[in-house]
Amino acid sequence: MATPTPARRPLMAGNWKMNLNHREANLLIQKLAASLNEKQLTDVETVVLPPYTDLRTVQTLVDGDKLLIGYGAQDLSPHKGGAYTGEISAALLTALGCTYVVVGHSERRTYHHEDDALVNAKAKAALASELTPIVCVGEGLDIREQDGQVAYVRGQLDGSLAGLTAEQVAKLVVAYEPVWAIGTGKTATPENAQEVCGAIRQRLAEVHGQETADQVRVLYGGSVKAANIAAIMAQPDVDGALVGGASLDAEEFAQICRFPEHIAR
Ligand SMILES: O=C(CO)COP(=O)(O)O
């Protein structure tokens, strides 16, 4: 008899992007902590990804009040340290208690010309420091209009995860964020999300084996809100969400993290 697949714990990660200073971060974390009880924070892993300048504040709150809220950064340098003006290394992030880091967000790929090779180097730098990379992939509107999303995302995934062992892949998170759905209010349908998240898991299984693929959490991102999270989470290969705009409102993000209650209703 096949061993049952261990359940993947849902993960809701709030990408604040370039929003909220450290005082505003303080307020949002306090409100979030007040809106979610211990069971909710145990059932669904809740993570915030603030700007670098907020990380010390978030660390102080999380440590001081023993909050069950994880945190991390939105990017990191592929280099270990040294003369790289303006960059932040994995070691600087782990020193602040970060456990996650986003790599290859479409805004970095577009505005900073980051390619799969650089995303791959960043994922490796994160893993070498015990940080969990959230590796972002996703097609633009032109590719979606030609129905090329699956092939495109498979290519991005192969490039971004090149040279990683199955053991390393099992530890990371992949986020599927169709570029046309980011900040536009156009959410992919739950079926659109499942098609590509399922294809991501299938590709991971082809390269690293089914057992590894079954451990990887695959998130959907793009105009996720409290109103659409339950339908997205009902898809078998979607294990959570990478939330932008809606994560800046503590109550909205808390409602997203409480999605099992929306499903039960
Ligand atoms: O880019 C995103 C998260 O990383 C999605 O942003 P929105 O939720 O604002 O569409």
The ligand as a MOL file (V3000), in Angstrom:
LIG
                    3D

  0  0  0     0  0            999 V3000
M  V30 BEGIN CTAB
M  V30 COUNTS 10 9 0 0 0
M  V30 BEGIN ATOM
M  V30 1 O 2.6940 40.4050 -6.4500 0
M  V30 2 C 1.9260 39.9430 -5.6290 0
M  V30 3 C 2.4150 39.3010 -4.4060 0
M  V30 4 O 3.7800 39.0530 -4.4730 0
M  V30 5 C 0.4550 40.0580 -5.8230 0
M  V30 6 O 0.0870 41.3610 -5.6190 0
M  V30 7 P -1.4840 41.7350 -5.5110 0
M  V30 8 O -2.0560 40.7840 -4.4810 0
M  V30 9 O -1.4960 43.1640 -5.0660 0
M  V30 10 O -2.0700 41.4940 -6.8560 0
M  V30 END ATOM
M  V30 BEGIN BOND
M  V30 1 2 1 2
M  V30 2 1 2 3
M  V30 3 1 2 5
M  V30 4 1 3 4
M  V30 5 1 5 6
M  V30 6 1 6 7
M  V30 7 2 7 8
M  V30 8 1 7 9
M  V30 9 1 7 10
M  V30 END BOND
M  V30 END CTAB
M  END
